[in-house]
Amino acid sequence: MGEGNRHTVSILESLLDTTEMVKNPVEVFEKYRKKHGSTFKFNFGGLRKTIVTADPDFLEYVLKENNSNYHKSHIQVKRFVEFQGKGLTNSHGDYWLRQRKLLSLGFTRSRLTEMLPLQLQVLQDFMNDFDAEASKGAVNIHHQMVKFTLRSVGKSLFGSQMGNEELERFASTIADIQSFIVKKVVQPYLMPWYAISGQNQKYQEMRIKGDQIVLNYIEKRRAEDTNESDILKLILSTPYKDTGEFMSDETVKVEILQLLVAGNETSTTAATWAFYLLAKHPEHIKKIRNEIETVFAKEEISYKGLHQLSYTLAVLNESIRIRPPFWMIDREALEDDEFNGIKIPAGTTVVPYIYGVHHNNKIWDNPNIFDPSRFENGNEKKMHQFAFIPFGGGPRVCIGQNMAIMQILLVMSSIIRNYDIELADTNRVGLHAMMLLKPDGPIQINFKKINS
């Protein structure tokens, strides 16, 4: 399927698209993908040489086969280390592998099974609030999913002792800092202004206060002996296999914060799009509801049962194909390389364009049509391994993808079991593509309670 595409977007075209790139980079990339094919060369800001690819063979080469030559870009890593510290999401080499091995223990099937009772309690508390909101009229589904996933991810990381209000205040601070980091990534030419205007100092002071909250919590948890199975407890009680040493408090802080930011935002975005697409295509709701009743009946929800929701999962997969939370990722070539005749000089930025490969009509028939059957009856096993990569691919695939899927299936099952849904506003919802692919405005949905 490799295309060896050599098409290049001119420097002038790249310069003229600079403003639009800040507003809607997906629209710009789609314009050039349709014009030049799955792989094209682009100059960010008219200067930085970049190869954008939606070719699954090229993606597999960069993310898996020769992944050691392609690190996350220097600009992104530098910006995130500045405010987050060095952790799993922004490190490489031996340090990254060591952290990955330990942290992955928090996301095994057995660990997720242990965490399910806490997740179900979070879900029950959320549904009590949701029922009250839905009874008043149209609901902003993004706000509701922020509330659910923040509590779900937060409790998974910190345990039940961190209260919802404290968690929401803490997450609000993190979100503000995260937005500032994104600005620095996509508008690096404003760096001098951020320094002169005092914005750097403002957000660093916010970061320091947030860091101290986590450090205080880590100290408190070290002194306690609880039976909970949260990830913080796992990290604090599990030594590195190679040395027998434990993570320092500073390292624990960095990893917990990165997991909170990544987990909360990814699940929120994916769940929001899933409900939006279901509201646009309500013909799938009855089948999902029948499957939920068949699998669970009046039994308690189990981790095993969630994975028997094959049609519900197919609907979720189709929604994150059409609207992948990570619409792109970026890599930087360490050494000169070549793929299918495409020269990749050292220092070149390579963009695995996830939205593009998910909408590549050489892979998907009618890619803009919502069709869950793409993921039914083993169809997903017939597709290229890198044709569907909503959580990335290769060794750096998102560590929390199984937890994210579990959380979204939980909230989808609980709401669809009890409600019919329809869009309250039929105006088109556009894309706001920064680090994640979010809606460009609120999504209002009516939830109509069904008879038991």
DRENMI-832869 format. One line per 5 residues: number of its first residue (from 0); their letters; for each residue x negated, y, z of C-alpha. Coordinates in nm, 4 decimals. Layout:
NUM> A> X/Y/Z  ...
END
This chain:
0> MGEGN> 0.0000/0.0000/0.0000  -0.3063/0.2232/0.0175  -0.2704/0.5017/-0.2321  -0.6154/0.6596/-0.2577  -0.4404/0.9945/-0.2926
5> RHTVS> -0.6815/1.2828/-0.3546  -0.4307/1.5664/-0.3807  -0.5334/1.8871/-0.2116  -0.3307/2.1822/-0.0866  -0.5179/2.4952/-0.1942
10> ILESL> -0.6733/2.7296/0.0609  -0.4379/3.0052/-0.0564  -0.1320/2.7836/-0.0062  -0.2591/2.6871/0.3397  -0.3101/3.0534/0.4336
15> LDTTE> 0.0349/3.1513/0.3093  0.1876/2.8735/0.5230  0.0098/2.9760/0.8472  0.3153/3.1531/0.9927  0.5494/2.8729/0.8902
20> MVKNP> 0.3103/2.6172/1.0430  0.3586/2.7809/1.3827  0.7390/2.7863/1.3393  0.8021/2.4483/1.1763  0.4975/2.2392/1.0804
25> VEVFE> 0.7123/1.9359/0.9889  0.8821/2.1363/0.7149  0.5420/2.2383/0.5761  0.4032/1.8843/0.5881  0.7184/1.7421/0.4284
30> KYRKK> 0.6938/1.9938/0.1459  0.3393/1.8823/0.0649  0.4069/1.5121/0.1213  0.6854/1.5238/-0.1348  0.4653/1.7243/-0.3735
35> HGSTF> 0.1334/1.5402/-0.3340  0.2208/1.1960/-0.1967  0.1563/1.0122/0.1296  -0.1970/1.1473/0.1769  -0.3097/1.5013/0.1066
40> KFNFG> -0.5833/1.7433/0.2069  -0.4873/2.0595/0.3895  -0.6726/2.3537/0.5429  -0.5353/2.4590/0.8811  -0.5310/2.8375/0.8896
45> GLRKT> -0.6995/2.8194/0.5520  -1.0208/2.7052/0.7231  -1.0179/2.3718/0.9061  -1.0458/2.0785/0.6645  -0.7754/1.8267/0.7403
50> IVTAD> -0.6480/1.5047/0.5855  -0.2789/1.4369/0.6522  -0.1598/1.0810/0.5920  0.1715/0.8954/0.5993  0.0172/0.5855/0.4371
55> PDFLE> 0.0448/0.2895/0.6797  -0.2785/0.1325/0.5481  -0.4684/0.4548/0.6153  -0.3034/0.4846/0.9576  -0.4081/0.1301/1.0452
60> YVLKE> -0.7653/0.2050/0.9385  -0.7932/0.5227/1.1484  -0.5998/0.4089/1.4559  -0.7083/0.0446/1.4698  -0.9687/-0.0952/1.2318
65> NNSNY> -1.2222/0.1888/1.2649  -1.0749/0.3681/1.5653  -1.4169/0.4100/1.7311  -1.5058/0.6658/1.4620  -1.1917/0.8724/1.5220
70> HKSHI> -1.1593/1.0557/1.8526  -0.8918/1.3018/1.9572  -0.9766/1.6451/1.8222  -1.2201/1.8605/2.0176  -0.9773/2.1539/2.0311
75> QVKRF> -0.6953/1.9473/2.1814  -0.9210/1.7664/2.4282  -1.0900/2.0884/2.5391  -0.7588/2.2680/2.5972  -0.6067/1.9810/2.7951
80> VEFQG> -0.9168/1.9184/3.0069  -0.9170/2.2887/3.0976  -0.5788/2.2594/3.2689  -0.5345/1.8859/3.3322  -0.8827/1.7562/3.4025
85> KGLTN> -1.0352/1.4527/3.2347  -0.8040/1.1528/3.2346  -0.6725/0.8691/3.0219  -0.5020/1.0856/2.7595  -0.8020/1.3080/2.6841
90> SHGDY> -1.1096/1.0863/2.7339  -1.2963/0.8377/2.5149  -1.5437/0.5520/2.5270  -1.6269/0.3524/2.8370  -1.4589/0.5963/3.0755
95> WLRQR> -1.1312/0.5768/2.8811  -1.1444/0.1958/2.8643  -1.2095/0.1679/3.2385  -0.9126/0.3923/3.3210  -0.6904/0.2172/3.0692
100> KLLSL> -0.7580/-0.1285/3.2164  -0.6641/-0.0187/3.5674  -0.3655/0.2015/3.4812  -0.2154/-0.0577/3.2444  -0.1490/-0.2752/3.5509
105> GFTRS> 0.1288/-0.0314/3.6382  0.3205/-0.1068/3.3184  0.3209/-0.4859/3.2980  0.6476/-0.6757/3.2670  0.6258/-0.7989/3.6267
110> RLTEM> 0.5560/-0.4465/3.7547  0.8517/-0.3026/3.5602  1.0719/-0.5789/3.7023  0.9621/-0.4812/4.0544  1.0406/-0.1159/3.9831
115> LPLQL> 1.3881/-0.1845/3.8427  1.5802/-0.1590/4.1757  1.4398/0.1906/4.2275  1.5267/0.2782/3.8677  1.8832/0.1552/3.9204
120> QVLQD> 1.9176/0.3754/4.2293  1.7943/0.6721/4.0254  2.0471/0.5820/3.7542  2.3348/0.5580/4.0030  2.2520/0.8982/4.1555
125> FMNDF> 2.2194/1.0497/3.8089  2.5517/0.9034/3.6900  2.7317/1.0525/3.9907  2.6086/1.3969/3.8856  2.6690/1.3233/3.5177
130> DAEAS> 3.0305/1.2179/3.5746  3.0957/1.5488/3.7487  2.9386/1.7485/3.4647  3.1130/1.5513/3.1878  3.4532/1.6093/3.3480
135> KGAVN> 3.4077/1.9872/3.3068  3.3631/1.9806/2.9286  3.0787/1.9716/2.6766  2.7415/1.8691/2.8186  2.3958/1.9881/2.7120
140> IHHQM> 2.2494/1.6414/2.6614  1.8884/1.7584/2.6639  1.9310/1.9103/3.0096  2.0900/1.5879/3.1324  1.8099/1.3743/2.9910
145> VKFTL> 1.5486/1.6036/3.1482  1.7199/1.5443/3.4822  1.7375/1.1675/3.4399  1.3903/1.1003/3.2998  1.2212/1.3374/3.5433
150> RSVGK> 1.3734/1.1510/3.8358  1.3087/0.8137/3.6737  0.9451/0.8819/3.5845  0.8819/1.0757/3.9053  1.0130/0.8005/4.1307
155> SLFGS> 0.8207/0.5391/3.9315  0.5017/0.7333/3.9927  0.5512/0.8734/4.3433  0.8080/0.6397/4.4974  1.1407/0.7245/4.6590
160> QMGNE> 0.9944/0.9609/4.9178  0.9536/1.2507/4.6764  1.2907/1.4276/4.6759  1.4679/1.5371/4.3596  1.4475/1.9093/4.4380
165> ELERF> 1.0756/1.8922/4.5140  1.0184/1.6887/4.1996  1.2143/1.9369/3.9853  1.0251/2.2394/4.1222  0.6974/2.0610/4.0666
170> ASTIA> 0.7905/1.9546/3.7138  0.9031/2.3073/3.6264  0.5574/2.4378/3.7119  0.3956/2.1633/3.5033  0.6261/2.2411/3.2091
175> DIQSF> 0.5271/2.6101/3.2174  0.1578/2.5193/3.2169  0.2146/2.2632/2.9414  0.3823/2.5240/2.7197  0.0849/2.7547/2.7670
180> IVKKV> -0.1574/2.4748/2.6741  0.0398/2.4106/2.3553  0.0185/2.7806/2.2646  -0.3586/2.7650/2.3008  -0.3747/2.4554/2.0814
185> VQPYL> -0.1615/2.5898/1.7958  -0.2756/2.9539/1.8180  -0.6470/2.9386/1.9044  -0.7030/3.2789/1.7427  -0.5231/3.4375/2.0416
190> MPWYA> -0.7816/3.3070/2.2934  -0.9328/3.6546/2.3601  -0.5872/3.7959/2.4279  -0.5014/3.5170/2.6724  -0.8164/3.6041/2.8695
195> ISGQN> -0.7786/3.9844/2.8577  -0.4071/3.9797/2.9431  -0.4669/3.7691/3.2535  -0.2584/3.4746/3.1284  -0.5461/3.2303/3.1703
200> QKYQE> -0.5837/3.3289/3.5349  -0.2081/3.3197/3.5963  -0.1722/2.9629/3.4733  -0.4900/2.8472/3.6423  -0.3512/2.9709/3.9746
205> MRIKG> -0.0269/2.7818/3.9045  -0.2321/2.4716/3.8234  -0.4302/2.4958/4.1478  -0.1102/2.5154/4.3556  0.0390/2.2191/4.1680
210> DQIVL> -0.2798/2.0177/4.2086  -0.2742/2.0754/4.5828  0.0819/1.9415/4.6112  -0.0300/1.6169/4.4473  -0.3489/1.5934/4.6540
215> NYIEK> -0.1460/1.6404/4.9744  0.0906/1.3671/4.8599  -0.2000/1.1322/4.7803  -0.3436/1.1874/5.1275  -0.0045/1.1207/5.2821
220> RRAED> 0.0417/0.7994/5.0813  -0.3033/0.6711/5.1776  -0.1992/0.6936/5.5416  0.1296/0.5092/5.4911  0.2085/0.1421/5.4526
225> TNESD> 0.5232/0.1056/5.2396  0.6712/-0.1848/5.0479  0.7438/0.0214/4.7373  0.6029/-0.0726/4.3976  0.5384/0.2748/4.2579
230> ILKLI> 0.2373/0.3446/4.0388  0.0684/0.5782/4.2886  0.0571/0.2971/4.5434  -0.0847/0.0626/4.2789  -0.3618/0.3072/4.1873
235> LSTPY> -0.4532/0.3767/4.5488  -0.4699/0.0070/4.6382  -0.6416/-0.1332/4.3270  -1.0205/-0.1118/4.2857  -1.2065/-0.1072/3.9562
240> KDTGE> -1.2986/-0.4622/3.8609  -1.6551/-0.3761/3.7614  -1.7624/-0.1980/4.0826  -1.4994/-0.2738/4.3447  -1.4680/0.1012/4.4064
245> FMSDE> -1.1393/0.2896/4.4233  -1.0422/0.5969/4.2247  -1.1269/0.9250/4.3928  -0.8385/1.1467/4.4987  -0.9322/1.3943/4.2249
250> TVKVE> -0.9172/1.1240/3.9570  -0.5875/0.9875/4.0927  -0.4435/1.3393/4.0790  -0.5419/1.3844/3.7146  -0.4011/1.0483/3.6056
255> ILQLL> -0.0720/1.0868/3.7932  -0.0167/1.4338/3.6484  -0.0936/1.3191/3.2950  0.1424/1.0225/3.3312  0.4163/1.2490/3.4672
260> VAGNE> 0.3849/1.4997/3.1829  0.3590/1.2417/2.9039  0.6213/1.0035/3.0425  0.8817/1.2651/3.1262  0.8633/1.4592/2.8002
265> TSTTA> 0.8471/1.1537/2.5735  1.1449/0.9755/2.7292  1.3490/1.2962/2.7501  1.2957/1.3745/2.3828  1.3646/1.0200/2.2624
270> ATWAF> 1.6824/0.9881/2.4715  1.8108/1.3278/2.3596  1.7761/1.2388/1.9912  1.9326/0.8956/2.0507  2.2510/1.0484/2.1936
275> YLLAK> 2.2604/1.3148/1.9229  2.2350/1.0574/1.6430  2.4934/0.8338/1.8109  2.7303/1.1306/1.8380  2.6801/1.1859/1.4640
280> HPEHI> 2.7342/0.8154/1.3944  2.9937/0.7043/1.6544  3.0808/0.3916/1.4521  2.7945/0.2174/1.6359  2.9243/0.2878/1.9859
285> KKIRN> 3.1862/0.0112/2.0082  2.9342/-0.2522/1.9010  2.6850/-0.1303/2.1609  2.9534/-0.1350/2.4293  3.0602/-0.4888/2.3396
290> EIETV> 2.6997/-0.6039/2.3574  2.6514/-0.4439/2.7002  2.9614/-0.6196/2.8335  2.8551/-0.9511/2.6816  2.5046/-0.9352/2.8313
295> FAKEE> 2.5868/-0.7961/3.1756  2.9621/-0.8485/3.2289  2.9886/-0.7679/3.5993  2.6357/-0.8790/3.6782  2.3663/-0.6434/3.8031
300> ISYKG> 2.1464/-0.5002/3.5300  1.8155/-0.6866/3.5023  1.4939/-0.6238/3.3110  1.5472/-0.9504/3.1220  1.9020/-0.8489/3.0356
305> LHQLS> 1.7916/-0.5127/2.8987  1.5794/-0.6961/2.6443  1.8807/-0.8990/2.5328  2.0471/-0.5774/2.4140  1.9226/-0.6401/2.0623
310> YTLAV> 2.1696/-0.4148/1.8823  2.1317/-0.1327/2.1357  1.7555/-0.1583/2.0917  1.7968/-0.1528/1.7124  1.9963/0.1713/1.7432
315> LNESI> 1.7287/0.3185/1.9696  1.4511/0.2132/1.7321  1.6324/0.3670/1.4372  1.6804/0.6924/1.6265  1.3093/0.7169/1.7120
320> RIRPP> 1.2238/0.6280/1.3540  1.4244/0.9231/1.2271  1.3233/1.1513/1.5158  0.9942/1.0214/1.6619  0.8991/1.2068/1.9831
325> FWMID> 0.5354/1.2139/1.8685  0.5736/1.3471/1.5152  0.1957/1.3449/1.4575  -0.1285/1.2777/1.6379  -0.4720/1.4053/1.5492
330> REALE> -0.8149/1.2514/1.5213  -1.1598/1.3838/1.4346  -1.4135/1.1828/1.2343  -1.7398/1.1407/1.4267  -1.9388/1.0207/1.1244
335> DDEFN> -1.8966/1.0322/0.7463  -1.6422/0.7762/0.6315  -1.4358/0.6734/0.3303  -1.0999/0.5070/0.2780  -0.9696/0.3970/-0.0627
340> GIKIP> -1.1939/0.6459/-0.2378  -1.1074/0.9351/-0.0055  -1.4233/1.0925/0.1379  -1.3955/1.1787/0.5068  -1.6945/1.3942/0.6129
345> AGTTV> -1.7930/1.4013/0.9796  -1.5934/1.6666/1.1633  -1.2868/1.6307/0.9409  -0.9552/1.6307/1.1230  -0.7349/1.3360/1.0241
350> VPYIY> -0.3651/1.3655/1.1069  -0.1722/1.0362/1.1331  0.1618/1.1834/1.0285  0.4156/0.9703/1.2136  0.7259/1.1572/1.0954
355> GVHHN> 0.5963/1.1224/0.7405  0.5406/0.7459/0.7531  0.8823/0.7028/0.9180  1.0377/0.8881/0.6225  0.8167/0.7441/0.3481
360> NKIWD> 1.0538/0.6220/0.0755  0.7915/0.3751/-0.0471  0.8451/0.1904/0.2804  1.2040/0.2692/0.3772  1.5109/0.2632/0.1508
365> NPNIF> 1.7021/0.5896/0.1918  1.4816/0.6955/0.4855  1.7078/0.9847/0.5920  2.0064/0.7522/0.6404  2.0736/0.6294/0.9957
370> DPSRF> 2.0744/0.2499/0.9588  2.0027/0.0328/1.2675  2.0097/-0.2839/1.0525  1.6481/-0.2033/0.9620  1.5639/-0.3412/1.3073
375> ENGNE> 1.8044/-0.6373/1.3148  1.7694/-1.0044/1.2225  1.3903/-0.9957/1.2222  1.3722/-0.7184/0.9604  1.1221/-0.5291/1.1751
380> KKMHQ> 0.8815/-0.8247/1.1535  0.8704/-0.7938/0.7753  0.7536/-0.4321/0.7723  0.3948/-0.3071/0.7790  0.2561/-0.2996/1.1334
385> FAFIP> 0.1945/0.0761/1.1014  0.5175/0.1693/0.9205  0.6935/0.2246/1.2546  0.4697/0.3769/1.5226  0.6801/0.6067/1.7469
390> FGGGP> 0.4342/0.5542/2.0332  0.1182/0.5564/1.8208  -0.0800/0.2473/1.7311  -0.4029/0.0615/1.7889  -0.5938/0.0520/2.1193
395> RVCIG> -0.4622/0.3971/2.2213  -0.0943/0.3129/2.1786  0.1106/0.4856/2.4507  0.0522/0.3000/2.7776  0.4056/0.3673/2.9030
400> QNMAI> 0.6087/0.2705/2.5963  0.7755/-0.0299/2.7641  0.8766/0.1837/3.0621  1.0147/0.4528/2.8300  1.2242/0.1965/2.6410
405> MQILL> 1.3509/0.0497/2.9685  1.4544/0.3931/3.0971  1.6335/0.4899/2.7768  1.8162/0.1562/2.7505  1.9294/0.2016/3.1117
410> VMSSI> 2.0800/0.5452/3.0567  2.2244/0.4561/2.7134  2.3904/0.1448/2.8573  2.5347/0.3251/3.1568  2.6790/0.6180/2.9610
415> IRNYD> 2.8096/0.4238/2.6588  2.9654/0.1651/2.8890  3.1838/0.4426/3.0306  3.2200/0.7098/2.7637  3.3033/0.7762/2.4032
420> IELAD> 3.0955/1.0602/2.2649  3.1315/1.3259/1.9978  2.9443/1.6409/1.9018  3.1041/1.9542/2.0458  2.9283/2.1707/1.7879
425> TNRVG> 2.8892/2.0430/1.4318  2.6272/2.3032/1.3363  2.3062/2.1502/1.2075  2.0431/2.0803/1.4732  1.6961/2.1601/1.3431
430> LHAMM> 1.3489/2.0525/1.4494  1.1165/2.2315/1.6884  0.7834/2.0576/1.6372  0.5114/2.1438/1.8857  0.3317/1.8597/2.0623
435> LLKPD> 0.6631/1.6714/2.0577  0.9510/1.6804/1.8097  1.2318/1.8533/1.9990  1.5671/2.0010/1.8911  1.5518/2.3686/1.7984
440> GPIQI> 1.8449/2.4489/2.0240  2.0928/2.2994/2.2713  2.2916/1.9897/2.1728  2.6426/2.0029/2.3179  2.8247/1.6701/2.3369
445> NFKKI> 3.1738/1.5848/2.4654  3.1856/1.2682/2.6768  3.5333/1.1187/2.7012  3.5856/0.8696/2.9835  3.7237/0.5370/2.8608
450> NS> 3.9595/0.3066/3.0500  3.7844/0.0399/3.2566
END
